[in-house]
Amino acid sequence: MLTISQVIEEIGVPLSTFYRWRQQRKGPKAIKLPNGVVRIRRSELERWIAALEEAA
């Protein structure tokens, strides 16, 4: 599982953009762990990127 920092570095967007996408439900699905930490599965990030490529 990836941290938010890893995801934004990989896709090249600012943290504020990532959080805005989360609020708008436009970003990759994230998992909130019991300790409150948010993670994104690698497979979910890849699925999300593929969907964006298909839409382009």
CORQUIDA-V166153 format. One line per field, one symbol per residue. ss: DSSP state (2 for helix, 1 for strand, 0 for the rest). Layout:
ss: ???
This chain:
ss: 01022222222000222222222000000011000001110222222222222220
